[in-house]
């Protein structure tokens, strides 16, 4: 089992939350400052953004290895759309590495959407 930070359409009540079926919600969370969300076409892309002072809101989930592989496919990791990498959170569990999907393409020309994805 692995902790995963989700911040967009995988969150509870969002369009693609069904992808999280069978996994365990742990807590609401926020990244440390230094991340920003962009609208990449009806869903958000999280990017490292040093000028950010707020961080990004999301949720922590405990996911199985099989679910993680399925989510990697869903998020387009092998196509270079997202990378799954460690994301620094502002609160507990600081002692556990938490990964999230970071947008892997350019955000030039994309609209920033603040610290919370609402769709």
Secondary structure, 3 states (H helix, E strand, C coil): CEEEEECCCCCCCCCCHHHHCCCEEEEEEEECCCEEEEECCCCEEEEECCCCCCCCEEEEEEECHHHHHHHHHHCCCCCCCEEEEECCECCCCCCCCCEEEEECCCCCCCEECCCCCCC
